[in-house]
Amino acid sequence: RKEVEQDPGPFNVPEGATVAFNCTYSNSASQSFFWYRQDCRKEPKLLMSVYSSGNEDGRFTAQLNRASQYISLLIRDSKLSDSATYLCGGYNKLIFGAGTRLAVHP
Amino acid sequence: NAGVMQNPRHLVRRRGQEARLRCSPMKGHSHVYWYRQLPEEGLKFMVYLQKENIIDESGMPKERFSAEFPKEGPSILRIQQVVRGDSAAYFCASSPRDQNAEAFFGQGTRLTVV
């Protein structure tokens, strides 16, 4: 089993929609988790950190469920500019899932 | 404060040559991670280093690949006798400490083996 697993998508949603991604992890010793955004052929950029139960930043909410070993990312009021691949990563040694592709259309 | 710097951005090598990829972490960061990414695929962990130490190299191929992070200077990912299958984007990330620390990525080096 991979250490971090994500649904690869793609998720195709209209502008204004709410979309949620899940990410599961197998290493129960992992302390902290992160969501990164990667645009085509660019480097991943940090979107949110998830240290305890959750974190919220504007339209983005990340939640951590340690009992079930999953992390989620909720995007509200999707924008065209949200189209990207979203990577879930966790310590230790900072392993990433394969990423979930999001395509927001008009 | 400059971000994570990788060079070169693009590198072309013939089969059998050596490739050296450099990563200068952000100021104050002493932890470096290297990843390989093939087109349409995720980030594959290769190696995790601290200054002068390899902490985890479980993702490194057993042959031809090596990494170092000396006391002074950038971290180096070295690929000897490159083959076409080594063509990929190589990203490094740095963080100020290990657990619970946010890591930031460089722009990557795109290696093409011809």
Chai-1 contact restraints between the chains, C-beta under 6 A:
chainA,res_idxA,chainB,res_idxB,connection_type,confidence,min_distance_angstrom,max_distance_angstrom,comment,restraint_id
A,Q31,B,Q99,contact,1.0,0.0,6.0,A-B,restraint_1
A,Q31,B,N100,contact,1.0,0.0,6.0,A-B,restraint_2
A,S32,B,N100,contact,1.0,0.0,6.0,A-B,restraint_3
A,E43,B,F91,contact,1.0,0.0,6.0,A-B,restraint_4
A,E43,B,F105,contact,1.0,0.0,6.0,A-B,restraint_5
A,E43,B,Q107,contact,1.0,0.0,6.0,A-B,restraint_6
A,E43,B,G108,contact,1.0,0.0,6.0,A-B,restraint_7
A,P44,B,F105,contact,1.0,0.0,6.0,A-B,restraint_8
A,L46,B,E102,contact,1.0,0.0,6.0,A-B,restraint_9
A,S49,B,E102,contact,1.0,0.0,6.0,A-B,restraint_10
A,Y91,B,Q99,contact,1.0,0.0,6.0,A-B,restraint_11
A,K93,B,Y48,contact,1.0,0.0,6.0,A-B,restraint_12
A,K93,B,D56,contact,1.0,0.0,6.0,A-B,restraint_13
A,L94,B,Y33,contact,1.0,0.0,6.0,A-B,restraint_14
A,L94,B,A103,contact,1.0,0.0,6.0,A-B,restraint_15
A,I95,B,F45,contact,1.0,0.0,6.0,A-B,restraint_16
A,F96,B,G42,contact,1.0,0.0,6.0,A-B,restraint_17
A,F96,B,L43,contact,1.0,0.0,6.0,A-B,restraint_18
A,A98,B,G42,contact,1.0,0.0,6.0,A-B,restraint_19
A,G99,B,G42,contact,1.0,0.0,6.0,A-B,restraint_20
